[in-house]
Amino acid sequence: MAGAKRLPVEFEWPAATAISEENQRIVLRDAERTFLGEAQREKLQRVLTAIIHRFGDYAQGLGYVTSFLMLTLDEASAVTILAELNENERYVPGYWKHEAVGFATDALVFEEILAREQNEVVQHLKQRFILPETYCQKWFVGLGVHVLPFELLFTFFEGFLAGGSRYLFQFGLSVVDHLRDEVLRTKDAANLYALLRLDPKHRAITPELLRSIVARAPEFAAPVAAADLPVLRREVYDTKLRPRLEAARRSFAEAAKQKAEASDDSDDDGDSDDDDEEGEGEECQVCKEMSPEL
């Protein structure tokens, strides 16, 4: 399946301690959130530990995909398929990382392809500062696991395994084509996100709509085939993503420098850190629930 190779006979499952303590904590929490049975949780932890040990990184979308695969596959098969998806260029390399550059690049590529087909929609979203990497996560990183019912997920995965990342672009075009009029009528950012993320709580997202989106995704093969994906990926990375990453790194470095200087000044003055802690405040609800992967 997907060209994945079987695990070698001598393969040894890594111990839980083979990954960082932080990742151990995340794996435990994700397993508890995903399955009710202790046996299923232990299997998921074993697989997640193996793939984190192999990939050297983790993103929650990887946990979603792993749990879906494990509903029908044994642990060894799940690991080999995930490795193929993560490491083969035709699938989703760079999607399942803390700093998901591969995903962010393809989200921007999707916007470029979408602009050729539905430019009015792209401009509508830009005017409301809705970036593609903030609404493509559910389809690209999570591979539809949280937005499609199981009966459609199997069809989605069949299309994805056969078509690779190109299928994800086709699916995205199908989503926007189906929701075009509703999106253009919607001005509120929260409702736009609910639409584009296929939130079942939104009145427009019905089982019939989801079935049609999945069924018609192959119809959008032509505009994806017409796009030179390697060239587009280089262009959007160089012109859009890299400047953002460099600006963010400079900002983090400057913030760390200022914090260090403030700490030095505080030590010199003999002041307590209590005042600083009181001034930090709490994260808002958007930060907690709608933060992007990147």
Solvent accessible surface area in square Angstrom, and as a share of the most:
residue,aa,sasa,rsa
1,M,133,0.59
2,A,23,0.17
3,G,56,0.54
4,A,26,0.20
5,K,164,0.69
6,R,220,0.80
7,L,33,0.16
8,P,72,0.45
9,V,156,0.90
10,E,134,0.60
11,F,65,0.27
12,E,147,0.66
13,W,85,0.30
14,P,27,0.17
15,A,68,0.52
16,A,65,0.50
17,T,109,0.63
18,A,46,0.36
19,I,16,0.08
20,S,61,0.39
21,E,148,0.66
22,E,92,0.41
23,N,31,0.16
24,Q,52,0.23
25,R,120,0.44
26,I,46,0.24
27,V,3,0.02
28,L,82,0.41
29,R,108,0.39
30,D,8,0.04
31,A,0,0.00
32,E,76,0.34
33,R,139,0.51
34,T,58,0.34
35,F,33,0.14
36,L,171,0.85
37,G,31,0.30
38,E,105,0.47
39,A,60,0.46
40,Q,89,0.40
41,R,53,0.19
42,E,88,0.39
43,K,90,0.38
44,L,1,0.01
45,Q,47,0.21
46,R,91,0.33
47,V,0,0.00
48,L,0,0.00
49,T,8,0.04
50,A,6,0.05
51,I,0,0.00
52,I,5,0.03
53,H,105,0.47
54,R,127,0.46
55,F,29,0.12
56,G,64,0.61
57,D,36,0.19
58,Y,18,0.07
59,A,7,0.05
60,Q,74,0.33
61,G,2,0.02
62,L,0,0.00
63,G,6,0.06
64,Y,52,0.20
65,V,0,0.00
66,T,0,0.00
67,S,12,0.08
68,F,13,0.05
69,L,10,0.05
70,M,29,0.13
71,L,87,0.43
72,T,93,0.54
73,L,47,0.24
74,D,89,0.46
75,E,33,0.15
76,A,40,0.31
77,S,32,0.21
78,A,0,0.00
79,V,3,0.02
80,T,15,0.08
81,I,6,0.03
82,L,0,0.00
83,A,5,0.04
84,E,32,0.14
85,L,1,0.00
86,N,21,0.11
87,E,88,0.39
88,N,45,0.23
89,E,135,0.61
90,R,110,0.40
91,Y,3,0.01
92,V,0,0.00
93,P,37,0.23
94,G,14,0.14
95,Y,3,0.01
96,W,2,0.01
97,K,79,0.33
98,H,149,0.66
99,E,69,0.31
100,A,0,0.00
101,V,43,0.25
102,G,19,0.19
103,F,0,0.00
104,A,0,0.00
105,T,13,0.08
106,D,5,0.03
107,A,0,0.00
108,L,1,0.01
109,V,0,0.00
110,F,0,0.00
111,E,17,0.08
112,E,51,0.23
113,I,1,0.01
114,L,0,0.00
115,A,31,0.24
116,R,141,0.52
117,E,94,0.42
118,Q,27,0.12
119,N,75,0.38
120,E,100,0.45
121,V,0,0.00
122,V,3,0.02
123,Q,73,0.32
124,H,17,0.07
125,L,4,0.02
126,K,95,0.40
127,Q,125,0.55
128,R,60,0.22
129,F,176,0.73
130,I,3,0.02
131,L,77,0.38
132,P,1,0.01
133,E,9,0.04
134,T,17,0.10
135,Y,3,0.01
136,C,0,0.00
137,Q,25,0.11
138,K,62,0.26
139,W,0,0.00
140,F,0,0.00
141,V,3,0.02
142,G,6,0.06
143,L,0,0.00
144,G,0,0.00
145,V,22,0.13
146,H,104,0.47
147,V,15,0.08
148,L,10,0.05
149,P,56,0.36
150,F,114,0.47
151,E,111,0.50
152,L,16,0.08
153,L,0,0.00
154,F,91,0.38
155,T,66,0.38
156,F,0,0.00
157,F,9,0.04
158,E,117,0.52
159,G,20,0.19
160,F,0,0.00
161,L,29,0.15
162,A,78,0.60
163,G,29,0.28
164,G,0,0.00
165,S,5,0.03
166,R,96,0.35
167,Y,13,0.05
168,L,0,0.00
169,F,1,0.00
170,Q,23,0.10
171,F,0,0.00
172,G,0,0.00
173,L,6,0.03
174,S,0,0.00
175,V,0,0.00
176,V,0,0.00
177,D,49,0.25
178,H,43,0.19
179,L,4,0.02
180,R,75,0.28
181,D,82,0.43
182,E,20,0.09
183,V,0,0.00
184,L,36,0.18
185,R,157,0.57
186,T,18,0.10
187,K,123,0.52
188,D,73,0.38
189,A,42,0.33
190,A,62,0.48
191,N,68,0.35
192,L,0,0.00
193,Y,32,0.12
194,A,21,0.17
195,L,0,0.00
196,L,0,0.00
197,R,37,0.13
198,L,0,0.00
199,D,45,0.24
200,P,98,0.61
201,K,186,0.79
202,H,24,0.11
203,R,184,0.67
204,A,23,0.18
205,I,11,0.06
206,T,50,0.29
207,P,81,0.51
208,E,109,0.49
209,L,30,0.15
210,L,13,0.07
211,R,100,0.37
212,S,38,0.24
213,I,0,0.00
214,V,5,0.03
215,A,72,0.56
216,R,80,0.29
217,A,0,0.00
218,P,80,0.51
219,E,110,0.49
220,F,31,0.13
221,A,43,0.33
222,A,72,0.56
223,P,28,0.17
224,V,1,0.01
225,A,73,0.57
226,A,83,0.65
227,A,3,0.02
228,D,79,0.41
229,L,5,0.03
230,P,74,0.47
231,V,54,0.31
232,L,10,0.05
233,R,62,0.23
234,R,142,0.52
235,E,89,0.40
236,V,4,0.02
237,Y,66,0.25
238,D,63,0.33
239,T,95,0.56
240,K,62,0.26
241,L,1,0.00
242,R,103,0.37
243,P,62,0.39
244,R,93,0.34
245,L,12,0.06
246,E,76,0.34
247,A,46,0.35
248,A,40,0.31
249,R,122,0.45
250,R,154,0.56
251,S,65,0.42
252,F,145,0.61
253,A,65,0.50
254,E,84,0.38
255,A,56,0.44
256,A,63,0.49
257,K,118,0.50
258,Q,101,0.45
259,K,157,0.67
260,A,55,0.42
261,E,86,0.38
262,A,56,0.44
263,S,55,0.35
264,D,84,0.44
265,D,85,0.44
266,S,19,0.12
267,D,107,0.55
268,D,118,0.61
269,D,100,0.52
270,G,67,0.64
271,D,91,0.47
272,S,72,0.46
273,D,85,0.44
274,D,85,0.44
275,D,110,0.57
276,D,92,0.47
277,E,110,0.49
278,E,140,0.63
279,G,68,0.66
280,E,136,0.61
281,G,60,0.58
282,E,162,0.73
283,E,115,0.51
284,C,71,0.43
285,Q,111,0.49
286,V,89,0.51
287,C,65,0.39
288,K,120,0.51
289,E,119,0.54
290,M,62,0.28
291,S,67,0.43
292,P,57,0.36
293,E,53,0.24
294,L,65,0.32
